[in-house]
Amino acid sequence: MRIAIVSGTVFGAAEEVAWRAGELLTAAGLDTAYRQHWDVTDLLEHDPGGLLFIASTTGMGELPEKMQPLVDTLQERQPDWVGRPVGIIGLGDAGYGDNFCLAADELEDLADLLGLVRLQDTLRLDASETVTPEQDAVPWLQEFAGLLKAWND
């Protein structure tokens, strides 16, 4: 199964989580592709069998600036990915109150719009509680890898 890892970051934390995710999913025997900035054409040509979205929340709860155009285009084009598995990891800071991990909420909405199947609850990493999100994500990522492998069997 081909898994596309799509990330959006401001200060690099989501990118670190994405790199770690790529390592773990590849080690689990999954065909994994990660790019810092997917172009929608490249992502559609990749035709992933599953997706992993990882995004930090910025500003007043928005997706990172470089990720927003991809999400907007996927919302407009709505590729035929119905029934494909997806995982979502959101990074934020609970100190921002109601804006905490709103980028992850937007990605959940996108997944629902595209008919993707969430294999597990979204992981929400709080910057006020951790300085190593790439490590804190490992148990969730290991479970996700197992679920993807079971999905593929």
Beta strands, then each sheet from edge to edge (+ up, - down):
strand 1: 2-8
strand 2: 31-35
strand 3: 50-56
strand 4: 85-92
strand 5: 117-118
strand 6: 123-126
sheet 1: 2+ 1+ 3+ 4+ 5+
sheet 2: 2+ 1+ 3+ 4+ 6+
end
